[in-house]
Amino acid sequence: MSAQVDDTLWNEFHRVVNMTSRELQDWLRTDAAGPDAEVEPEHAGTPSGQEVLDILRKRRADLTEHDADRMQRVVDRVLAERRDDLEPTAGQQYWRRRMMRMGHDPLKPV
């Protein structure tokens, strides 16, 4: 059930998702932590954040159609909220946290 992910999508996804799988995993755990949090660390974060993390952990040949769709949605969403050049940009804390849940740190150089 693997999908063919073309070079354009593969490269664009890895350009806009500028956090490593380790950075994203750590962020999702930190973001989900709180006094009332009961989430297991492996399942911390938003469902879309977990999907991005799963994609980052896969080899290109192992990606599914669902993964390819998620990759395109992440690319579209990040680019809709950012310029195409993805220059480091400070913004409101809530906005940065939301972007980081998708694996994009607006303050990190590309």
OpenMM code with the backbone's topology and positions (N, CA, C; nanometers):
from openmm import Vec3, app, unit

residues = "MET SER ALA GLN VAL ASP ASP THR LEU TRP ASN GLU PHE HIS ARG VAL VAL ASN MET THR SER ARG GLU LEU GLN ASP TRP LEU ARG THR ASP ALA ALA GLY PRO ASP ALA GLU VAL GLU PRO GLU HIS ALA GLY THR PRO SER GLY GLN GLU VAL LEU ASP ILE LEU ARG LYS ARG ARG ALA ASP LEU THR GLU HIS ASP ALA ASP ARG MET GLN ARG VAL VAL ASP ARG VAL LEU ALA GLU ARG ARG ASP ASP LEU GLU PRO THR ALA GLY GLN GLN TYR TRP ARG ARG ARG MET MET ARG MET GLY HIS ASP PRO LEU LYS PRO VAL".split()
positions = [
    Vec3(0.0804, -0.1187, 0.0000),
    Vec3(0.0000, 0.0000, 0.0000),
    Vec3(0.0851, 0.1257, 0.0000),
    Vec3(0.2053, 0.1173, -0.0515),
    Vec3(0.2894, 0.2357, -0.0540),
    Vec3(0.2467, 0.3275, -0.1683),
    Vec3(0.2809, 0.4529, -0.1549),
    Vec3(0.2440, 0.5534, -0.2534),
    Vec3(0.3695, 0.6086, -0.3194),
    Vec3(0.3545, 0.6510, -0.4412),
    Vec3(0.4634, 0.7191, -0.5096),
    Vec3(0.4556, 0.8669, -0.4715),
    Vec3(0.5540, 0.9138, -0.4011),
    Vec3(0.5604, 1.0542, -0.3638),
    Vec3(0.6620, 1.1187, -0.4566),
    Vec3(0.6141, 1.2137, -0.5371),
    Vec3(0.7043, 1.2736, -0.6351),
    Vec3(0.8105, 1.3605, -0.5672),
    Vec3(0.9149, 1.3894, -0.6423),
    Vec3(1.0273, 1.4657, -0.5883),
    Vec3(0.9852, 1.6021, -0.5365),
    Vec3(0.8933, 1.6667, -0.6068),
    Vec3(0.8500, 1.8005, -0.5672),
    Vec3(0.7864, 1.7983, -0.4287),
    Vec3(0.6924, 1.7073, -0.4061),
    Vec3(0.6267, 1.6991, -0.2755),
    Vec3(0.7263, 1.6578, -0.1677),
    Vec3(0.8076, 1.5594, -0.1955),
    Vec3(0.9075, 1.5119, -0.0989),
    Vec3(0.9982, 1.6272, -0.0549),
    Vec3(1.0523, 1.6999, -0.1521),
    Vec3(1.1445, 1.8097, -0.1209),
    Vec3(1.0748, 1.9249, -0.0506),
    Vec3(0.9544, 1.9587, -0.0947),
    Vec3(0.8814, 2.0698, -0.0337),
    Vec3(0.8412, 2.0364, 0.1100),
    Vec3(0.7978, 1.9145, 0.1333),
    Vec3(0.7627, 1.8728, 0.2695),
    Vec3(0.8830, 1.8855, 0.3616),
    Vec3(0.9972, 1.8375, 0.3157),
    Vec3(1.1169, 1.8415, 0.4003),
    Vec3(1.1760, 1.9826, 0.4099),
    Vec3(1.1351, 2.0712, 0.3237),
    Vec3(1.1749, 2.2110, 0.3363),
    Vec3(1.0891, 2.2813, 0.4408),
    Vec3(0.9570, 2.2605, 0.4381),
    Vec3(0.8697, 2.3305, 0.5328),
    Vec3(0.8699, 2.2650, 0.6706),
    Vec3(0.8880, 2.1349, 0.6763),
    Vec3(0.9009, 2.0667, 0.8055),
    Vec3(1.0492, 2.0738, 0.8412),
    Vec3(1.0838, 2.1792, 0.9136),
    Vec3(1.2249, 2.2053, 0.9407),
    Vec3(1.2709, 2.1549, 1.0769),
    Vec3(1.1867, 2.0787, 1.1430),
    Vec3(1.2244, 2.0165, 1.2691),
    Vec3(1.2561, 1.8693, 1.2424),
    Vec3(1.3546, 1.8174, 1.3121),
    Vec3(1.3853, 1.6754, 1.3010),
    Vec3(1.2781, 1.5959, 1.3748),
    Vec3(1.2760, 1.4664, 1.3519),
    Vec3(1.1778, 1.3832, 1.4223),
    Vec3(1.1995, 1.3928, 1.5738),
    Vec3(1.3226, 1.3998, 1.6161),
    Vec3(1.3531, 1.4103, 1.7597),
    Vec3(1.3037, 1.5444, 1.8158),
    Vec3(1.3297, 1.6535, 1.7425),
    Vec3(1.2833, 1.7851, 1.7863),
    Vec3(1.1307, 1.7898, 1.7942),
    Vec3(1.0651, 1.7344, 1.6934),
    Vec3(0.9190, 1.7341, 1.6916),
    Vec3(0.8637, 1.6492, 1.8049),
    Vec3(0.9209, 1.5329, 1.8256),
    Vec3(0.8755, 1.4466, 1.9343),
    Vec3(0.8908, 1.5169, 2.0691),
    Vec3(1.0054, 1.5784, 2.0918),
    Vec3(1.0273, 1.6505, 2.2171),
    Vec3(0.9279, 1.7659, 2.2317),
    Vec3(0.9033, 1.8366, 2.1214),
    Vec3(0.8098, 1.9490, 2.1265),
    Vec3(0.6680, 1.9005, 2.1582),
    Vec3(0.6240, 1.7936, 2.0923),
    Vec3(0.4891, 1.7432, 2.1161),
    Vec3(0.4719, 1.7011, 2.2622),
    Vec3(0.5761, 1.6414, 2.3191),
    Vec3(0.5695, 1.6029, 2.4609),
    Vec3(0.5630, 1.7260, 2.5501),
    Vec3(0.6442, 1.8257, 2.5206),
    Vec3(0.6467, 1.9486, 2.5994),
    Vec3(0.5152, 2.0231, 2.5875),
    Vec3(0.4650, 2.0348, 2.4654),
    Vec3(0.3416, 2.1081, 2.4397),
    Vec3(0.2219, 2.0423, 2.5086),
    Vec3(0.2228, 1.9103, 2.5167),
    Vec3(0.1104, 1.8376, 2.5760),
    Vec3(0.1203, 1.8274, 2.7281),
    Vec3(0.2372, 1.8604, 2.7828),
    Vec3(0.2565, 1.8483, 2.9273),
    Vec3(0.1764, 1.9558, 3.0007),
    Vec3(0.1228, 1.9161, 3.1097),
    Vec3(0.0469, 2.0105, 3.1913),
    Vec3(0.0004, 1.9420, 3.3178),
    Vec3(-0.0561, 2.0182, 3.4095),
    Vec3(-0.0979, 1.9595, 3.5368),
    Vec3(-0.2066, 1.8534, 3.5220),
    Vec3(-0.2867, 1.8627, 3.4176),
    Vec3(-0.3950, 1.7665, 3.3991),
    Vec3(-0.3647, 1.6651, 3.2891),
    Vec3(-0.2424, 1.6647, 3.2385),
    Vec3(-0.2064, 1.5773, 3.1266),
    Vec3(-0.1912, 1.4338, 3.1742),
    Vec3(-0.2552, 1.3432, 3.1017),
    Vec3(-0.2430, 1.2015, 3.1313),
    Vec3(-0.2054, 1.1231, 3.0067),
    Vec3(-0.1565, 1.1937, 2.9060),
    Vec3(-0.1214, 1.1309, 2.7793),
    Vec3(0.0122, 1.0595, 2.7916),
    Vec3(0.0200, 0.9402, 2.7361),
    Vec3(0.1472, 0.8696, 2.7323),
    Vec3(0.2421, 0.9469, 2.6425),
    Vec3(0.3696, 0.9580, 2.6787),
    Vec3(0.4635, 1.0383, 2.6000),
    Vec3(0.4688, 1.0015, 2.4525),
    Vec3(0.4524, 0.8748, 2.4182),
    Vec3(0.4580, 0.8319, 2.2784),
    Vec3(0.3384, 0.8814, 2.1978),
    Vec3(0.2309, 0.9207, 2.2668),
    Vec3(0.1087, 0.9643, 2.1999),
    Vec3(0.0780, 1.1114, 2.2255),
    Vec3(0.1767, 1.1844, 2.2737),
    Vec3(0.1560, 1.3256, 2.3056),
    Vec3(0.1434, 1.4078, 2.1779),
    Vec3(0.0687, 1.5131, 2.1871),
    Vec3(0.0554, 1.6053, 2.0748),
    Vec3(-0.0741, 1.5861, 1.9996),
    Vec3(-0.0909, 1.6693, 1.8985),
    Vec3(-0.2111, 1.6640, 1.8167),
    Vec3(-0.2048, 1.5441, 1.7225),
    Vec3(-0.3196, 1.4976, 1.6739),
    Vec3(-0.3170, 1.3884, 1.5757),
    Vec3(-0.2361, 1.4252, 1.4509),
    Vec3(-0.2491, 1.5487, 1.4035),
    Vec3(-0.1724, 1.5866, 1.2846),
    Vec3(-0.0231, 1.5921, 1.3155),
    Vec3(0.0133, 1.6364, 1.4344),
    Vec3(0.1537, 1.6358, 1.4746),
    Vec3(0.2092, 1.4942, 1.4802),
    Vec3(0.1283, 1.4012, 1.5312),
    Vec3(0.1706, 1.2607, 1.5352),
    Vec3(0.1869, 1.2043, 1.3940),
    Vec3(0.0980, 1.2456, 1.3027),
    Vec3(0.1094, 1.1989, 1.1639),
    Vec3(0.2368, 1.2504, 1.0984),
    Vec3(0.2698, 1.3770, 1.1220),
    Vec3(0.3944, 1.4322, 1.0676),
    Vec3(0.5135, 1.3562, 1.1256),
    Vec3(0.5097, 1.3300, 1.2541),
    Vec3(0.6167, 1.2546, 1.3184),
    Vec3(0.6299, 1.1153, 1.2567),
    Vec3(0.5180, 1.0488, 1.2318),
    Vec3(0.5208, 0.9170, 1.1685),
    Vec3(0.5831, 0.9241, 1.0291),
    Vec3(0.5501, 1.0287, 0.9538),
    Vec3(0.6057, 1.0449, 0.8189),
    Vec3(0.7562, 1.0651, 0.8272),
    Vec3(0.8011, 1.1474, 0.9204),
    Vec3(0.9450, 1.1730, 0.9338),
    Vec3(1.0224, 1.0466, 0.9680),
    Vec3(0.9575, 0.9536, 1.0326),
    Vec3(1.0246, 0.8291, 1.0735),
    Vec3(1.0252, 0.7225, 0.9638),
    Vec3(0.9519, 0.7463, 0.8550),
    Vec3(0.9417, 0.6466, 0.7484),
    Vec3(1.0416, 0.6712, 0.6365),
    Vec3(1.0729, 0.5634, 0.5688),
    Vec3(1.1478, 0.5757, 0.4440),
    Vec3(1.0490, 0.6179, 0.3353),
    Vec3(1.0992, 0.6848, 0.2353),
    Vec3(1.0136, 0.7330, 0.1275),
    Vec3(0.9346, 0.6189, 0.0634),
    Vec3(0.9968, 0.5039, 0.0468),
    Vec3(0.9318, 0.3890, -0.0167),
    Vec3(0.8175, 0.3323, 0.0674),
    Vec3(0.8140, 0.3652, 0.1958),
    Vec3(0.7116, 0.3110, 0.2856),
    Vec3(0.5919, 0.4045, 0.3060),
    Vec3(0.5916, 0.5196, 0.2387),
    Vec3(0.4819, 0.6149, 0.2546),
    Vec3(0.3548, 0.5642, 0.1877),
    Vec3(0.2409, 0.5932, 0.2502),
    Vec3(0.1103, 0.5538, 0.1974),
    Vec3(0.0442, 0.6739, 0.1298),
    Vec3(-0.0706, 0.6492, 0.0666),
    Vec3(-0.1475, 0.7587, 0.0074),
    Vec3(-0.1901, 0.8585, 0.1156),
    Vec3(-0.2284, 0.8062, 0.2318),
    Vec3(-0.2652, 0.8940, 0.3432),
    Vec3(-0.1478, 0.9833, 0.3820),
    Vec3(-0.0284, 0.9262, 0.3866),
    Vec3(0.0911, 1.0043, 0.4184),
    Vec3(0.1134, 1.1141, 0.3147),
    Vec3(0.0989, 1.0799, 0.1882),
    Vec3(0.1179, 1.1778, 0.0810),
    Vec3(0.0149, 1.2904, 0.0928),
    Vec3(-0.1089, 1.2562, 0.1240),
    Vec3(-0.2123, 1.3587, 0.1431),
    Vec3(-0.1776, 1.4484, 0.2614),
    Vec3(-0.1342, 1.3894, 0.3716),
    Vec3(-0.0963, 1.4663, 0.4908),
    Vec3(0.0227, 1.5568, 0.4579),
    Vec3(0.1189, 1.5050, 0.3832),
    Vec3(0.2353, 1.5858, 0.3453),
    Vec3(0.1908, 1.7091, 0.2669),
    Vec3(0.1007, 1.6905, 0.1718),
    Vec3(0.0538, 1.8029, 0.0907),
    Vec3(-0.0233, 1.9034, 0.1763),
    Vec3(-0.1035, 1.8545, 0.2699),
    Vec3(-0.1788, 1.9451, 0.3569),
    Vec3(-0.0860, 2.0272, 0.4456),
    Vec3(0.0195, 1.9648, 0.4962),
    Vec3(0.1154, 2.0368, 0.5802),
    Vec3(0.1867, 2.1435, 0.4979),
    Vec3(0.2319, 2.1075, 0.3788),
    Vec3(0.2980, 2.2034, 0.2911),
    Vec3(0.2041, 2.3208, 0.2628),
    Vec3(0.0813, 2.2909, 0.2230),
    Vec3(-0.0149, 2.3963, 0.1902),
    Vec3(-0.0423, 2.4869, 0.3100),
    Vec3(-0.0581, 2.4269, 0.4254),
    Vec3(-0.0919, 2.5052, 0.5452),
    Vec3(0.0235, 2.5945, 0.5887),
    Vec3(0.1444, 2.5402, 0.5883),
    Vec3(0.2600, 2.6211, 0.6283),
    Vec3(0.2801, 2.7357, 0.5306),
    Vec3(0.2750, 2.7062, 0.4006),
    Vec3(0.2965, 2.8114, 0.3015),
    Vec3(0.1846, 2.9149, 0.3013),
    Vec3(0.0632, 2.8756, 0.3403),
    Vec3(-0.0467, 2.9717, 0.3490),
    Vec3(-0.0232, 3.0720, 0.4615),
    Vec3(0.0478, 3.0298, 0.5639),
    Vec3(0.0719, 3.1166, 0.6784),
    Vec3(0.2088, 3.1833, 0.6757),
    Vec3(0.2918, 3.1421, 0.5803),
    Vec3(0.4281, 3.1948, 0.5711),
    Vec3(0.4552, 3.2399, 0.4288),
    Vec3(0.5613, 3.3147, 0.4112),
    Vec3(0.6081, 3.3455, 0.2764),
    Vec3(0.6773, 3.2218, 0.2201),
    Vec3(0.6891, 3.2183, 0.0904),
    Vec3(0.7556, 3.1040, 0.0268),
    Vec3(0.9018, 3.0908, 0.0660),
    Vec3(0.9664, 3.2029, 0.1030),
    Vec3(1.1083, 3.1953, 0.1359),
    Vec3(1.1347, 3.1388, 0.2757),
    Vec3(1.0319, 3.1322, 0.3590),
    Vec3(1.0397, 3.0744, 0.4935),
    Vec3(1.1517, 3.1343, 0.5785),
    Vec3(1.1772, 3.2624, 0.5598),
    Vec3(1.2762, 3.3304, 0.6434),
    Vec3(1.2321, 3.3235, 0.7891),
    Vec3(1.3271, 3.3145, 0.8828),
    Vec3(1.2897, 3.3130, 1.0238),
    Vec3(1.2031, 3.4344, 1.0583),
    Vec3(1.0911, 3.4078, 1.1229),
    Vec3(0.9934, 3.5122, 1.1526),
    Vec3(0.9407, 3.4953, 1.2945),
    Vec3(0.9512, 3.6024, 1.3704),
    Vec3(0.8912, 3.6008, 1.5039),
    Vec3(0.7433, 3.6346, 1.4894),
    Vec3(0.6646, 3.5783, 1.5718),
    Vec3(0.5212, 3.6050, 1.5699),
    Vec3(0.4663, 3.5827, 1.7087),
    Vec3(0.3364, 3.5811, 1.7189),
    Vec3(0.2755, 3.5552, 1.8483),
    Vec3(0.3079, 3.4139, 1.8938),
    Vec3(0.3225, 3.3973, 2.0230),
    Vec3(0.3602, 3.2677, 2.0791),
    Vec3(0.2627, 3.1571, 2.0386),
    Vec3(0.1322, 3.1857, 2.0408),
    Vec3(0.0338, 3.0840, 2.0052),
    Vec3(0.0551, 3.0377, 1.8611),
    Vec3(0.0798, 3.1322, 1.7704),
    Vec3(0.1023, 3.0995, 1.6297),
    Vec3(0.2245, 3.0103, 1.6147),
    Vec3(0.3341, 3.0444, 1.6819),
    Vec3(0.4555, 2.9629, 1.6720),
    Vec3(0.4297, 2.8219, 1.7248),
    Vec3(0.3612, 2.8111, 1.8365),
    Vec3(0.3322, 2.6795, 1.8938),
    Vec3(0.2483, 2.5949, 1.7971),
    Vec3(0.1505, 2.6600, 1.7338),
    Vec3(0.0647, 2.5891, 1.6381),
    Vec3(0.1464, 2.5407, 1.5182),
    Vec3(0.2354, 2.6240, 1.4678),
    Vec3(0.3194, 2.5855, 1.3549),
    Vec3(0.4139, 2.4715, 1.3941),
    Vec3(0.4661, 2.4782, 1.5141),
    Vec3(0.5586, 2.3742, 1.5596),
    Vec3(0.4885, 2.2392, 1.5753),
    Vec3(0.3595, 2.2399, 1.6015),
    Vec3(0.2856, 2.1134, 1.6098),
    Vec3(0.2834, 2.0417, 1.4754),
    Vec3(0.3095, 2.1156, 1.3674),
    Vec3(0.3165, 2.0571, 1.2324),
    Vec3(0.4604, 2.0302, 1.1902),
    Vec3(0.5548, 2.0575, 1.2794),
    Vec3(0.6958, 2.0324, 1.2484),
    Vec3(0.7679, 2.1506, 1.1862),
    Vec3(0.7046, 2.2687, 1.1897),
    Vec3(0.7676, 2.3877, 1.1330),
    Vec3(0.7927, 2.4899, 1.2433),
    Vec3(0.9198, 2.5176, 1.2685),
    Vec3(0.9557, 2.6204, 1.3653),
    Vec3(0.9840, 2.7488, 1.2895),
    Vec3(0.8977, 2.8509, 1.3026),
    Vec3(0.9151, 2.9746, 1.2278),
    Vec3(1.0440, 3.0498, 1.2599),
    Vec3(1.1054, 3.0208, 1.3731),
    Vec3(1.2286, 3.0896, 1.4110),
    Vec3(1.3540, 3.0173, 1.3659),
    Vec3(1.3381, 2.8985, 1.3128),
    Vec3(1.4525, 2.8176, 1.2719),
    Vec3(1.4875, 2.8472, 1.1262),
    Vec3(1.6137, 2.8756, 1.0993),
    Vec3(1.6531, 2.8995, 0.9589),
    Vec3(1.6325, 2.7743, 0.8735),
    Vec3(1.5991, 2.7978, 0.7486),
    Vec3(1.5772, 2.6864, 0.6557),
    Vec3(1.7104, 2.6296, 0.6126),
] * unit.nanometer
topology = app.Topology()
chain = topology.addChain("A")
for resn in residues:
    res = topology.addResidue(resn, chain)
    for name in ("N", "CA", "C"):
        topology.addAtom(name, app.Element.getBySymbol(name[0]), res)
